[in-house]
Amino acid sequence: MKNATGHAGQRAGAERDVKAAIAAERRELADLLEGLRADEWNTPSLCEGWRVREVVAHMSMGFRLSLPATLGELVKARGNLHRMTDRVARGDAAAHSVGELSGFLRDNAHHPWTPPVGGVVAALGHDVVHGLDVTVALGLDRRVPEDRLRILLDDIKPSGLRFFGVDLRGVRLCAEDMDWSYGSGAPVYGAAQDLLLLAFGRRLAHGRLRGEPSDRFTVR
């Protein structure tokens, strides 16, 4: 019984740590977004077809849409989740000011929303990766804190890679700025947060990754 209680306490403590990381990430991103110029909000992000404005609008969709409203949007999109999120992001980006969009993140720093799969770790991944979609595209040197990166990197698994269409057969990801690697085969080296983007299906600019297979994960 004591052992079971101890494991439960550890899980609860780990979840509290992730929730604290989510809140900190949202507040820090809100600070950064509030300092952007008007033209930067219209810069293409790493999310294909979305500007910074659409990415930020999408990040707060789960805070603002109730479950019935979300299901209604999904029905309108004929069950296509990608089409639904794209349409909602574009509509919200047009309907709200940039101050409102960044404010949604700050005001909902402790919102309990999680994606349909993955729980609080997936929620942290949603915030961190979309934040990088913005900062990397803008050329901003924001470094995600190592503790947040480690939570997400240690959670990488084959099912997630398949979901994002990432093929790591014969490849080993090796972080240059922290003690972390994943996979087996020819090494691809890069900053930990760039490797996280790779694992979430993003393609990076030439020069951000090193190693013979790196061209597989760069912008063509």
N, C-alpha and C positions, 0 to 999 in steps of 0.2 A: 504493500500500500504506500509506504514511504517513497519507494522508487517511482511509482506511478504519479504520486503527487509532485515529486521533484521534476519529472519530465513535463508535467502540465504547467508547472511554474516557469520552467525554462521556455516553453513555447509561448506562454503569455508575455514573458519578458522580451522575447525576440519580436513578437508582434508589436509591442509598445515601441520598441526601437525603430521598427520600420515605419510606424505611423508618425513618429517624431521626425524621421528623415523625410517623409512625404510633406509634412507641414513646412519644414525648413526649405525644401526644394521649391515649393510653390511661392513662399514669401520671397526667396532670393530671385526667382524668375520674374516675379511681379516688379521687384526693384529694378531689375535690368530692363524690362520692357518699358517701364515708365520713362526711361532715359533715351529711348530710341527716337530718331528723327522720323518725320512723317514719311519720307521716301523709303526708309528702311522697313516700314510695315508692309510695303508693297514689293519687297525683294522676294524672288523665288526661294523657297526653302528646299531642304533635302527631300521633302515629301512631294513626289511628282505631281505637278499641276496645282500645288497650293503655294500661295505666298505666305509670308510670316503671319499675316492677318488671319488667314484661314486656319493655320496650325493652332494659333492661340485660341481662336473661337472653338475649335474642336476639343482642345484640352479641357474646356469647362462644360462641354455638352452634358456630361454625366451629372454635373451639379444642378443643372437648370432644367433638364427634361425629366419629368416623372416617368415611371415605368409604362403607364398607359400611353403617354405621349410618344415615348420611344417606340413602342410597339406599333402605334399608329403610323409613325414615319416609316417603319420597316414595311408595313403593309403597302404604303404608297410606293415604296421602292420595289414592290413585288418580291420581298424576301431577300433582296440583295443588300447585304450589310455594307459593302463598299459604296454602293450607289447611295444608300441612305445617309451614311456619314459624310459623304462628299456634298450632297445637297444641303444638309443641315449646316455644315461648316461654311459653305458659300453664303447661305442665307443669313446666318448669324454674323458673319464677317461684314456683310453689307448693312445689317440692321443696327449694329452697335458701334459706338465710338471706340477709338483705341484705348481711351481711359477706362471705359467700361470693360473692355476685354481683359486688360491687365488687372482691373479691380476684381473681376470674377475669381481669379487665382488667389489674390490676397485674402478676399473675404471668405473663401472656402478652403483655407489652408488645412483645416481639420475636418473637412467633409469626409464622410465614411465611404464614399463611392468606390467600388472596385469593378474591374471588367468582369464579364461573364465567367471567365476562367482565370484562375491564378491568384485570387485573393489580394491581400495588401501588397505582396511583392510585385504582382502585375501592375497594381496601381502606381507604385513607385517607378516601375519601368516605363509606364505610360508618360509620366511627368518628365523623367530624366531624358528619355530618348526624344520626345517631342521638343524638349528644351534644347537639346543638341541639334535637332533639325533646324532650329532657328539660329543658334549662336554660331554653329559651324558655317552655315550658309552666309551669315553676315561677316564672317572672318573675325569674330570676337574671341578673345583668348580666355574664355571662362572654363575653369577646370572644375569638374564635378568632384566633390569630396570623395576620397578613397573609400570611406566606409560605405557610402551609397553604391559606388561602383562594385564593390566586392559583393554586396548582397545580390546584385543583379547578375554579375558574371558567374557567381557560384550557383546561380539558379538556371543557367543555360542547360537545356536538355534537347535531345533529338526531336521531340514532339514540337517544341517551340521553333526550332530551326526549320522544320518542315512547314509549319504554319506561315513563316515569313519567306519561304522559298529559298532558303540558304542551303547550299550544297558544300559541306565541309569534308567530303570524302577525300582522303589522302592529304589533309591539311591539318596542321597544328597551329593554333593561334597562340602567340607569345607576347604578353604585355612587356613593354620596355620600361615602364615606370612603376610597376608593382610586381610582386611575386605571384603570377597567375599564368596558367596556360590551359588550353583545352584542345582535345583531339589528338590525333597521331598522324604523322606524315611529314611532308615538307613544311618548314616553318614559315609563317607570315608574322612579321613583327610590326608593332605599332603601339601608340598610346592606348592605355586601357579603354578610355572612352571611345576611341575610334574603333576598337575591336568590338565593343558593345554595339555600336551602330551597325557594324558589319553583320553581327549576329541577329540584328533586327531587320535585316534585308536592305540596308542602305548601301549605296555605292559612294565611294569617297573619291576625292580628287587625286590625281596622280601625285606621288610624292609623300602621301600621308602613311602609306604602308610600304614595308620592305619584304623581300623574299620572292622567290621564283613564281609562286602561284598568285602573287598579289594583284596581277592584272585582272584576275577573275572577279575582283571585288572593287574595281575602280570604274570611274565614269568612262564610258566608251567615247 
